[in-house]
Amino acid sequence: MANAQSRTPGPAARGLRGLGGCRPRRSKALLGLMALLALGAGPAAAVENLNTSLEEICQPLLELNTKLGASAAPGSPAGGLMQTELSLSAAQYGALWSLLKLTPTPGCSRLY
């Protein structure tokens, strides 16, 4: 009987086994955290690419502002031409113009 009792793990041994059982959970949590951090880098790059693309749209419009003193803002003659050229409704062109004006790039922020 003494042999049977010595083979039964005591509370300390059970506690160690319990800690070992947590390791897979910790690994999964760590992997999840690493995945979130990796995804966190993705949206920033996407925003930068979007801003660059919008800046490419804003540059010709900015040249229209600075070189000709004209504006392609909604309701302006040049704006009407742009709206027609892009086949957009007045509301769609207004939304596009608002988006361009809010884009934090040098060309877009200076549009008038």
Secondary structure, 3 states (H helix, E strand, C coil): CHHHHHHCCCHHHHHHHHHHHHHHHHHHHHHHHHHHHHHHHHHHHHHHHHHHHHHHHHHHHHHHHHHHCCCCCCCCHHHHHHHHHCCCCHHHHHHHHHHHHHCCCHHHHCCC
